[in-house]
Amino acid sequence: MKEKIEEVLKQAKQFKIASKEDVEQFRLKFLTRKSDINELFARLKEVPTEEKRNVGQLLNQLRSDLEKIFDDAKLKFDANEEDFNYDLSLPSFNFSTTGIHPLSVVKTELISIFLKMGFDVSEGPEIEDDWHNFSALNFPENHPARDMQDTFFIENEISLRTHTSSVQVRVMENKMPPIRTISPGRVYRNEAISSRSNCFFHQIEGLYIDEKVSFADLKQTLFLFVQEFFGEGTRVRFRPSYFPFTEPSAEMDIYLGTESDADKRLTKGTGWLEILGCGMVDTAVLKNCGIDSDKYSGFAFGMGVERIAMFKYGVKDLRTFFENDTRFLEQFYAV
Ligand code: DAH
């Protein structure tokens, strides 16, 4: 028995453990029910009584020696696998650090220009009531002007806002002039989705209310904005238009020319690209918001962020902004 015990211990010590698989082989050979040590324990009853105690001790010692070899090896190779089992000479993974979404880049740039001109930033809810989205803005009930914007209704009188002009109303209701604010945000329209329109998109609304604000101030503010954003020397033009909440109303175009195919396509051959709607805030709107229209006047404007981003980056399909396709987004990481 004693020789056999020594023999097993010797074998165990000589057993080469160089990998996780070897650890398992060791366990199968020395520590399972079919292994030698179990057989030795089974044979203990054959040992003469006077030697039993001694042999039993030796066997127990053998078992703890084997278990120690196993535990040490297991620890070593398990740790190895988790912490060190890498080829340190391999080039590292190219972790994506992600980037800022192109719409956010454009939005931030637009905002920063108006901040420099003394505007502040205000926000309002995307779920809006009829008063703030329509009635206060001089869209009479059942007036066809409400059809200008296809609305997602939630329940009676409550809808997803169709434009950020609703924030104008909230600001005027809560603050006395002078007011100089821009309101960026998401808006929703029940429109067919195509490369040029989506059921939601982003706008930036501007509002300036003070004594003696005139159309000249409107033109100059927007002209300055265009020079900053689109570049010094960019030409602008104002065309008469209609919005229920402004009187007079206008749309502003910038001149791109028709030299490149892209410019031709974008401007439908005219060289002019429409970028925003604007006008003098209608006196009815001022009154609705509790502002003295004899004392104060003001202008407002609203522009679509996607439209400007599409132009800036030459993006042809508006839907790509919302698909979260990393192949598209990665192109803006360096911006
Ligand atoms: N709310 C308009 C729209 O969504 C955009 C707009 C036009 C806003 C003229 C204005 C404005 O503040 O004066 O189409």
Boltz pocket constraint, residues with backbone or C-beta under 6 A from the ligand:
constraints:
  - pocket:
      binder: B
      contacts: [[A, 162], [A, 163], [A, 164], [A, 165], [A, 205], [A, 206], [A, 243], [A, 246], [A, 250], [A, 276], [A, 277], [A, 278], [A, 279], [A, 300], [A, 301], [A, 302], [A, 303]]
      max_distance: 6.0
